[in-house]
Amino acid sequence: MTRGVRAARVATSAVLPAEVALVLCAAAGVRLPAPALAAAEAVVAGALLLEVWVLRGLYTAARAAGEEPGAALRTAARAVVPVQVRRLLRHELLAGASLGRWVLRRKHGVRPGDLAAGYTGPQTAMMYGLVFVSVVETVALALLIPWPAVHRVVLVLDVYGVVLMLALHAACVTRPHVVGADGSLRIRYGALFDLAVPPDAVASVRVERRYPEGRLVTLSEEGVLDLVVGSQTTVTLELNRPLGFTRPLGARATARTIRFHADDPHTLVAALRQPAWVLSSK
């Protein structure tokens, strides 16, 4: 079964991009040669049958071990589908749902009495600039590409890219940082990052503007976590014990200090320093 699981994981990682490419071609109206299409679909069907066979075996084993049907199915899926693929699919689904929440002006995970702290200020102009450039590129390629099939494929990809960028920004807008009425803190970046900090884990918090270099999530050897937005952070949170968190692609790590960005860091810091009864009475 171990070899079967490995083969199924490889098949999932390889087949998903291939199936997406076939769907994009179909959406663009591109007709692939019949032999090529038949071969591609045969490979996809074979990979799916392998995955179903492995999933069935894992599900049966989990049920025999006493797990409930839902838990057994999740156990089997986690064993077959790589965590990176699950995280990316989850992010795209949640980001897509955020578009509707953005239009309706609703926030995710913000209860009455909580403080919602936005963090999109440094990236808003850049995101809209990228969307504008993508739209201009789409129009330019529509005029320059003389082959209808290539034009349709590029058009579908460009439109998908524009929607994905808007969805990413919508997820950030609708999923702000949250200071709870009990003094807890939820640090987020769209659907990619979510870290809950309980009140008793906070040693100190201060406003501190920094300009770290690196990716969105960077962890130093000393346990300092930087959640960078627009190449900056504005709040430094010292913890009295290490806290575990999940990276965007599923890897686990721990941090003792967290530096992140908030558009209004003074309000967020003041809310964290207030007693819980003061927040709950507002």
N, C-alpha and C positions, 0 to 999 in steps of 0.2 A: 504493500500500500504506500510505503514511503516513496518509492520510485514513481508510482502513479501520481502522488501529490505533487512531486517536483515537476513531472511532465505537464500536469494540469496548470500549475503556476506559470510555467514557461509559455504554454499555449494561451493562457489568458492575457499575459503581457504582450504577446505578439498578435493575437487575433483582434483584440479590441481596436488598436489603431487601424488594422486592415479593414475591419468592418465599418469603422467611421469613414474611411476613405471611400469605400463602396457607396455608403449612404450619401456622402457629399457629391459623388459623381452622379448618382441617380437624381438628387435634388437639383443639380445643375443641368440635367437633361443630356448628359454625356452617355452615349451608347458604347459600351465596351465590346470588343470582339467576342462573339459567342464562346469560342474555346477558352479565352482568358477568363470570362465571367464564370463559366462552368467550373473551371479549375479553382478559382478563388472561392466560390461558394462550396465546393467539395472540401477544400481545406478547412474553411470555417465550420462546416457541418461536422467534419471529423473531430475538430478541436472541441466543439460543443458536446458531442457525444462522449468524448473522453472526460470532460469536466462533469457531465451529469453522472457518469459511472463512478468517478471518484467521490463526488458529493454524496451520492447514494450510500456508498460504503462508509463514509465518515459520519453521515447522519445516523445510519443504523448502529454504528459503534457508540455514538453519543447517547442514543436512546437506550441502548443496552446498559450503559453506565448510569442510567437513572435521570438523564436530563429531560426537561420538558421539550415538547416539539419545537417551540420557537427558539429556545436556547440551543437545542441541538442543531437547528438549521444555521444559526449564527456561528456556532462553533465550526461547522463544516465550511461555511463561506469564508471565514477567517483563515482557514487552513489552505484553501485553494486560491483565493484572490489575494495578490500581494497588497500589503498595507498601503503602498504608494498609490496603487490604482484605486483602492477604496477611498483614500483621502481626496484624490483629485476628482473622482466622480461625485463624492459628497460635497466638495467645495463648489463644483459647477452647479449642482442641483440647488444648494442653498443660496448661491449668488443669483441664480435665475429667479428663485422665489423672492429674493430681496428687491427685484425690480418692481414687483407688484406692491410690496410694502413701502417702497420709496414713493411710488405714485400716490399711495393712500396716506403718506406722511405718518407711518406708524413705526415705532421703535420695538426692537426685539429684546426681550428680557429685562424690560424696565417696568417695575411695579410702582404703585402709588407710594409716595414718600421717598423714592430713590432719586438720586441725582444722576442724570445722563450727561456724560462729558464727551463731546465730540473731539475728533483728532484728525479730520480730513483737510484742515486748512492748508498745510504745506503742499499737498498733492493735488488739490482741486484744479488749479490752473493747468498743471501738467497733464492731468487726465483728460480734461476738455481739449487741450492742445493736441494730444495724441488722437483723440476721436476726430478732431477737425482734419488733421493730416491724413488719417485713414480714409475719411470721406473724399477728400481731394484726390488721394491716390486711386480710390475706386473709380471716380469719374474719369481721371486721366487714363487709366488702363482700359476703361471701356471704350475710349476714343482711339487708343493706340493699338490695341491687340486686334489683328485682323481675322483671327481664327475663332469662329463662334463657339466651338467646344471649349477651347482654352479660356475664352472670355467668360463663359458660364461658370466654369470651375473657380476661376479667380474671383468672380463676383460673389459666389457663395462663401468662399473663404473670407473675403473682406467683410462681408456683412456679419458673418459669425464673429470675426475679430472685434468689430465695433460693438456688437451686442455684449460680448464677453467683457470688454473694457468697461462699458456702462454698468454691467452687472457687478463687477468687482468694486466699482466706486459706490454703487447702491448698497452693497453689503457693508461697506465701511460706514456709510451714513446711517444705516438703520441698525447697526450693531455697535453702539458707542461703548466707551468705558462706563461702568456703573458703580457708584458708591451706594451701598445699601443702607437702609435705615438702621441696621444693626452694626454699622461700621465696617462691613465687608467691602471688598473691592473686586471687581471683575475687569480684568485687562484684556482687551480684544483688538484684533485687526481683521475686520470683515468676518468671513467664515474660515479663515486660514489659521487664526490663533485665538485661543480662549483660555485664560488662566484665572482661577478663582483664588483670591487671597483672603483667608478668614481673619477676623479682627484680632485674634490673639497672636497672629503671626507677624503683625506689623510692629517693628521696633521704632522706626522713625520715618518721616516722609518730609521732603522739602522740594521747593522749586529750584531747579538747576538746569539751565539750558546748556546742552552739549551738542557737539557735531561729530558723532562717531562715524568712522568709515566701515563699510561692510554691507552685508545683505540686510534684509528685513529683520531677521532674527539672528543675533550673534551672541555667543556665549564664550566668555573668557575662561582661562584656566582657573581663575580665582572665584568663579561662580557668579560673575556679573553678567546679567542678561540685558542686552540692548534690543528693544523693539523700536526700530527706526522708522520714522515717517518723514519723507521729504528731507532725508539726511540730518535729522535732528531729534533730540529728546528734550523734554522740559521738566520732567518729574523724576526724582530719584527716591526709590522706596527701599529702605533697609529692613531686612527680615531678621527675626530672632531665631529662626531655624530654616534649614533648607526646604524649599518647596519644589515638588516635581511638576513638570509641564511637558506638553507634547509639541514637538516641532511641526511645521506645516505638512511635512511628508510622513509623519507618524513616529519618528524617533523620539525616545524619552530622554530627559535630562533633568538636572536639578539646578536651582539658582538660590543664592543668598542675598543678592542685590538685584533689583529690577529697575531699569531706566527706560521710560517710555514717554511718548508725546501726548499732550493734551492741549487743545486750542486755548483753553482758559485754565492754566495750571494752578493759579492762585485759588480759584473757587474749589477745584478738586482737592487740593491740599487742605484747605480750611474745612471742607466737609469731612475729610478723614480724621481731622484732629478734634472735631466736635463730639461730645458724648452722644450716645445712641438716642437718649430721650429727647435731645434737642432736635435731631433730624426727624424723629417720628412725630413730633408735635407740629412740624411745618405743614 
